[in-house]
Amino acid sequence: MLGKLVAGALGSRIAEQSGKSGALGAIGGLVANRIIKRSPLGAVVIGGAWVAHKLYKRKQERDEEAAALTAKPVKAAKKTADKKS
C-alpha cells in the first residue's frame, strides 16, 4: 500500500513538472513501486533522494529570501515629461 502511495505521488509530480499527459509519470511511478517492493535498499535510496531533494529546495528558498532581505532598494527613475514644441 505504501508503494502505491509513493508511486502515485511520484507519478503525479513527474507529470506535473514535465507538462505532458502523464505517461512518463505513470512509468516513473511503476518503476519506483517495483524498486520499493523488491528491495528495501532501493526504498532507502529512493527515500533518501527524495529527502535530499526537499532539503535542497528548502535551502534554495531560504537563500533567496535572505538575498531579498539584504538587497539594497533600487531608487525609481524620475519620469521626465516629453515636451512638445
Buried (B, 14 or more C-beta within 10 A) or exposed (E): EEBEEBBBBBBBBBBEEEEEEBEBBBEBBEBBBEBBBEEEEBBEEBEEEBEEEEEEEEEEEEEEEEEEEEEEEEEEEEEEEEEEE
